[in-house]
């Protein structure tokens, strides 16, 4: 991916494009760093909102995966952070359902 395209994707907050086209490792690192700084309640709120957005957009599979990350006995603290981080590593298209605030936080850590 040409450098100009990467700059445009960062400028427009297109994490899906960045993660799928040549900057996956940088996006993974930035995502991990951002998620580590969030508390459980904040991260659960982001994921819950993303699940609702996915459902409203007709993507039941994404909604199911997102809800799976915040439901269950290991859905707090570091466990929750790791589940969400791995979900976004596995399916970067799910960034599209997160709020601009969440995506901006990840982008701010992108180097």
Beta strands, then each sheet from edge to edge (+ up, - down):
end
